[in-house]
Amino acid sequence: MKSLLIPIAVAFALAGAPAEASPPPAHGHAVAAAPAATPKAPKLQADLRALWHGHVVQTRAYALAVHANKPTAASQAAAGVVANAKALSAAVASFYGPAAGTRMLELLAGHWGGVKALTDAQRKADTAGVQQATAGLVANAGQIATFLAGANPHLPEDAVRGLLVAHGAHHAAQVQQLMAGDTAGEAKTWKAMQAHMDVIADALAGAIARQFPAKVG
């Protein structure tokens, strides 16, 4: 199967992903998360880490099922992604209200739609489909960043966008590697991806703790 990794990496780089967010080459090194500061809200941090980890576990399960041509398993994983998005949105709603939770769910649905489209197109070696899905993921990252920055003054929009574009780049690298049967490369990307979920969760937990110190304890 022809590799589509290089054009994906270029697309994410042009979108403003930080240098360390670029999909790692097969011989590269995993991106390590910076040591987290002592959380002001350890329970919230742990809860958000679990939710964000759940997202990548389910999207990876979907990609594995698509690669193995197991539609039932793919459907189950897709349902898992949606359930996880609802849980993440409920967490947002618990601080910002039902309308914010609804909006977060819409945005996460857009993210999942992009990841699913990217996975399906990569499986078919559909270059145009991969490029379209990549563009959608980059645009969605900007939308989520705008929403979160608008809700919380401690979440700079550019920083959040960078985190989410980097997350999209990990999705792109992982999917390409899984479809190509690059087990070693995907293992490195998977390790980096999980570490990056902690970075995103910790950033959100820290900002929410600063905004609602009495509510998080």
N, C-alpha and C positions, 0 to 999 in steps of 0.2 A: 504494500500500500504506500502511495506517495506521501511523504511527510508534509504536513501543513503547518508545522511548528514555527518555522521562520517567519512567514507572513503574519501569523498570530502575534508573535513576539513584537514585531515591528509595529503592528496596529496598537497594541497596548502601550508601547514606548511612546508613540506619537501622541497618545491620549494623556500622557503625563504620569504614568506609573513611575514610582521611584526606582532607581537603578536596581536595587536588590529585589524588586518585585518581578523582574523579568523571568519567564520560565527558565528553569535551570537546564543546561544541556545534559546529555546522558552522563558525561564524565564530570559534571560540576558538583558543587557542594550544596547541601541543604542550607536554607536561610534559617539562622537561629534567632529566636525571640530574645529581645533585651530582657534582663532581669526585671521582674515586676516590683514596683515599690510596694511597701506594706499597704494593703488596701484599706480604705476608710470604711468600706462596707464589704467585709469578707463574704457574707452570705450572698449578697447581690452579685459579687464578682464570680463566685462559684456557680451560681445559677445561670448567669449569662455565658460563662465558659461552657457549661453543659449544653446549653441551647445551641450555641454556635458550632460546637463539636458535632452535635446531632445533625446539623445541616450538612456538613461535609461527609459525614458517614453515610447519609442517605443518598446524596448526589453521587458519591463514589459507587454505592451499591447499584444505582441506576446504570451508570456507565459500564460496570462489570456485567450486568445482566444484558445490556444491549450488545456488548461485545460477544457474549456467549450465545446470543440469539435465544434468550429466555424471556419471552414476552410477559409471562405471569410474574416472574420475579421483578421485571422492570416496572410493571404496574404497581406492585407492592412497594417498591422503593419510591416511586413517584408519589404514592399516597403518603409515605413516610415524610417526604420532603414537605408536602402540603401541611401535614399535621404539625411538623416542626415550625413552619412559618406561622401557623396560627398561635402556637405557644410563644414564639418571639413577639408577635404582635400583641398578645395579651399582656406580656411583660411591659411593653411600651404603654399600653392603655392603663396599666395600674399606676403609672406616674402622670401621664399626660391626657388621660380621658379616652372615652370610646371612639371619638372621631379620629384621634391620632392613631389609635390601634387599627382602625379600619384603613387609614391611609398607609400605615406601615405594611399591612397585609397586601394591599395593592402593589406596593413597591417591591415587596419580597416575591410576589407572584411574577412580577416583571423580571426579576433576577432569575428565578427558577425557569421561566420561559426561555430566557437566553441560554442558560446552561443546558437545558433539554435540547433546544434547537442546535446548539453547538455540538452536543454529544451525538445526536442523530445524524447531523451533516458529516461529522468526522467519520462516523461508521461507514458512510456511503462514499467517503472521499470526495465530498461535494464542496469544492473550494469556494464557490459563490455563497453557498449556505453557511459555511464557516465564517466567512467575512461578514456576512449580514448579522449573524448571531453575535460576533465579536463587537460590532458597532453597537448593537443593542445593549450588550452588557456594559460597555463604556458609558453610554448615555444613561442607563439605569443607575450606575454608580454615582453619577452626578446628581440625579434626582434624589437618591437616598441621602446623599451628603447635604443637599440643600434643605431637605426636610428635617434632618437631625440637627443641623446647625441652627435652623429657625426655632426649633423647640428648646435647645439648650445652648446658652451662650458660652459654655465651656467646651464646645465641640467646634473648632474652627473648620469651616467648610472645605478648604483646600486639603487640610490634613485628613479629614474623613474620606474625602474623595480619593486621595492617594491610597489609603488603606483598602478601600473597596476595589479600586482598579487593580491593586496588587492581588487581591483575592480572586478577581476574575482571571488574572494571568495564571494563577495557580490552577484554577479550573481548566483553563485551556491547555496548559502543559500536561496535566494529569490525564485528561481525556485523550490527547494525542498519543501519549505513552501507552495507555491501556489498549487503545485500538491497534497500536503498532506491536504490541506484545513486549514492550520494553519494561520488563519487570524490575530491573535494577534502577532504571531511571525513575520509574513511577514511585518506587519505595522512597527515594530521596525527596521527590516532590511531595509525597504524602506526609512525610515527617515535617517538612517546611510548612505545608498547608495547615497542619494541626497546630504548630507553634504560632502561626499567624492568626488563627482563630482566638488564641489567648490574647494576642495583642489587641485585636478588635474588641473583644469582650471587656478587657481591662480598661481600655479607653472609655468605653461607654459607662462602665460601672463607676469609674473615677469621676466622670463628668456629672453623672446623676447624683452621686454622693455629695458633690459640691453644691449642686442646685437644690437638692432636697435633704439637707443634713438631718433634719428631725425625722423625716420619713424613713430613712434607711438605717437610722440608729448609729 
